[in-house]
Amino acid sequence: MARVILVRHAMPEVQQAVASTLWGLGDSAREDCVLLAHALPMDTAPVVWTSAERKARETAEVLALRLGRDVRTDPRLSEVDRPPTWDRDYREVAASYLAGEVEPGWEPPNAVVVRFAAGIAAASERADTAEDVIVVNHGLAMSLWMASRLPLDVVSWWKSLTFPDAWRVDLDAQTVEHLWLGGREGT
């Protein structure tokens, strides 16, 4: 398997009356994506893979433009399926979900891991083993997948993610490398 660079999408413009799957990026988030693109290695696969959700797709499009890559979407890379209503206590609810609490209407964690792993595998199959595969995705799904592959405290790791963020994962070597420290705080 090629190494995977997991990129959490940039900070979306939150619109409480709009489902989070439809949130897009503002100008400052796009600027963050340009900065992130300069921090990524140049020897990456020719395609940037992404969730179809707008904020992830827009992040991937900026990265791909800067790196001279194509963009392809894969619905298996989407965020955890959950109710679309705005919740002021989202961080608390999401943290308890990651810790194993059952949240009504939320996609079961094991289903997320299986789906996400299939998306990662499909993206990796199409890459030369010497190339890093860039996958733009979301904090919860990425955290669940990482915790299923490597020993880490999933809640703490998720809380440490920024918007955007980038991690190089080599499952064969069991290593994780943080590639960029310039993101905006928040989960």
C-alpha positions as CSV (number, residue, x, y, z in Angstrom):
1,M,0.0,0.0,0.0
2,A,1.2,3.5,-0.9
3,R,1.6,6.0,2.0
4,V,-1.6,8.1,2.5
5,I,-1.7,11.8,3.3
6,L,-4.9,12.4,5.1
7,V,-6.0,16.0,4.8
8,R,-8.8,17.3,6.9
9,H,-10.8,19.9,5.0
10,A,-10.3,23.6,5.7
11,M,-12.6,25.6,8.0
12,P,-16.0,25.9,6.4
13,E,-18.3,28.9,6.7
14,V,-20.8,27.7,9.2
15,Q,-24.4,28.3,8.4
16,Q,-26.7,27.1,11.2
17,A,-29.8,26.8,8.9
18,V,-27.9,24.8,6.3
19,A,-26.8,21.1,6.6
20,S,-23.0,20.8,7.3
21,T,-22.6,18.7,4.1
22,L,-23.4,21.9,2.1
23,W,-21.0,24.3,3.9
24,G,-18.3,25.8,1.7
25,L,-15.0,27.5,2.2
26,G,-14.5,31.3,2.6
27,D,-11.6,33.2,1.3
28,S,-9.4,32.8,4.4
29,A,-9.9,29.0,4.3
30,R,-8.9,28.9,0.6
31,E,-5.7,30.8,1.6
32,D,-5.0,28.2,4.2
33,C,-5.4,25.5,1.5
34,V,-2.8,27.3,-0.6
35,L,-0.4,27.4,2.3
36,L,-1.0,23.7,3.0
37,A,-0.4,22.8,-0.7
38,H,3.1,24.3,-0.4
39,A,3.8,22.1,2.7
40,L,2.9,18.8,0.9
41,P,5.5,16.7,-0.9
42,M,5.6,17.0,-4.7
43,D,6.0,13.2,-5.3
44,T,2.3,12.5,-4.8
45,A,-0.1,10.4,-6.9
46,P,-1.6,12.3,-9.9
47,V,-5.1,12.4,-8.3
48,V,-6.3,14.1,-5.1
49,W,-9.1,12.0,-3.7
50,T,-11.9,13.6,-1.7
51,S,-15.3,13.2,-0.1
52,A,-18.1,14.7,-2.2
53,E,-19.0,17.1,0.6
54,R,-18.6,20.7,-0.6
55,K,-16.0,21.8,2.1
56,A,-13.8,18.7,1.4
57,R,-14.2,19.0,-2.4
58,E,-13.3,22.7,-2.4
59,T,-10.2,22.0,-0.2
60,A,-9.2,19.2,-2.6
61,E,-9.7,21.5,-5.6
62,V,-7.3,24.2,-4.2
63,L,-4.7,21.6,-3.4
64,A,-5.0,19.9,-6.8
65,L,-4.7,23.2,-8.6
66,R,-1.5,24.1,-6.7
67,L,0.0,20.7,-7.1
68,G,-1.0,20.1,-10.7
69,R,-3.2,17.1,-9.9
70,D,-6.7,15.9,-10.9
71,V,-9.5,15.6,-8.3
72,R,-11.7,12.6,-7.9
73,T,-14.5,12.1,-5.4
74,D,-15.4,8.9,-3.6
75,P,-18.5,8.8,-1.4
76,R,-16.8,6.3,0.9
77,L,-14.5,9.2,2.1
78,S,-17.5,11.2,3.5
79,E,-17.9,12.2,7.1
80,V,-19.9,10.2,9.6
81,D,-23.5,10.3,8.6
82,R,-25.5,12.1,11.3
83,P,-28.6,14.2,11.7
84,P,-28.3,17.5,9.7
85,T,-29.6,19.7,12.5
86,W,-27.4,22.3,14.2
87,D,-26.3,21.3,17.7
88,R,-24.5,23.8,19.9
89,D,-22.9,21.0,21.9
90,Y,-21.6,19.3,18.7
91,R,-18.0,19.0,20.1
92,E,-19.3,17.2,23.2
93,V,-21.7,14.9,21.3
94,A,-19.0,14.1,18.7
95,A,-16.4,13.3,21.4
96,S,-18.8,11.0,23.2
97,Y,-19.6,9.3,19.9
98,L,-15.8,8.7,19.3
99,A,-15.5,7.4,22.8
100,G,-18.0,4.7,22.0
101,E,-21.3,6.2,23.1
102,V,-24.3,5.4,20.8
103,E,-25.7,8.6,19.3
104,P,-29.2,8.2,17.9
105,G,-29.2,8.7,14.1
106,W,-25.4,8.6,13.8
107,E,-23.7,6.1,11.5
108,P,-22.2,3.2,13.6
109,P,-18.4,3.7,14.0
110,N,-17.6,0.2,12.6
111,A,-19.6,1.0,9.4
112,V,-17.6,4.2,9.1
113,V,-14.3,2.4,9.4
114,V,-15.2,-0.3,6.8
115,R,-16.5,2.4,4.4
116,F,-13.5,4.7,4.8
117,A,-11.0,1.8,4.6
118,A,-12.5,0.8,1.3
119,G,-12.2,4.3,0.0
120,I,-8.5,4.5,1.1
121,A,-7.8,1.1,-0.5
122,A,-9.4,2.1,-3.8
123,A,-7.4,5.3,-3.9
124,S,-4.1,3.5,-3.0
125,E,-4.7,0.8,-5.6
126,R,-4.4,3.4,-8.4
127,A,-1.1,4.9,-7.2
128,D,2.5,3.9,-7.7
129,T,3.7,2.5,-4.4
130,A,6.4,5.2,-4.3
131,E,3.8,8.0,-4.4
132,D,1.9,9.4,-1.5
133,V,-1.9,9.3,-2.0
134,I,-3.7,12.5,-0.9
135,V,-7.1,12.0,0.6
136,V,-9.1,15.0,1.6
137,N,-11.8,14.1,4.2
138,H,-13.3,14.9,7.6
139,G,-12.3,14.8,11.2
140,L,-14.6,12.1,12.6
141,A,-14.2,9.5,9.8
142,M,-10.5,10.1,9.6
143,S,-10.1,9.7,13.4
144,L,-12.1,6.5,13.5
145,W,-10.1,5.0,10.7
146,M,-6.8,6.1,12.2
147,A,-7.7,4.5,15.6
148,S,-8.7,1.3,13.9
149,R,-5.2,1.1,12.3
150,L,-2.8,2.6,14.9
151,P,-2.7,2.8,18.7
152,L,-4.0,6.3,19.6
153,D,-6.5,8.0,21.8
154,V,-9.2,8.7,19.2
155,V,-10.9,11.6,21.1
156,S,-7.6,13.4,21.9
157,W,-6.4,12.9,18.4
158,W,-9.6,14.3,16.9
159,K,-9.6,17.3,19.3
160,S,-6.0,18.1,18.1
161,L,-7.0,18.3,14.4
162,T,-7.0,21.7,12.8
163,F,-8.7,23.2,9.7
164,P,-7.1,22.2,7.4
165,D,-4.6,19.6,8.7
166,A,-2.4,17.0,7.0
167,W,-0.9,13.7,8.2
168,R,1.2,11.2,6.3
169,V,0.3,7.6,7.4
170,D,2.5,4.6,6.5
171,L,0.7,1.5,7.8
172,D,3.5,-0.8,6.8
173,A,6.0,1.1,8.9
174,Q,3.3,2.0,11.5
175,T,4.3,5.7,11.4
176,V,2.3,8.9,11.4
177,E,3.9,12.2,10.5
178,H,2.2,15.6,10.9
179,L,2.9,17.5,7.8
180,W,1.5,20.9,8.5
181,L,1.0,23.0,11.7
182,G,-0.7,26.0,10.3
183,G,-4.4,25.2,10.5
184,R,-7.1,26.9,12.5
185,E,-8.1,25.5,15.9
186,G,-11.5,23.8,16.4
187,T,-13.2,20.5,15.9
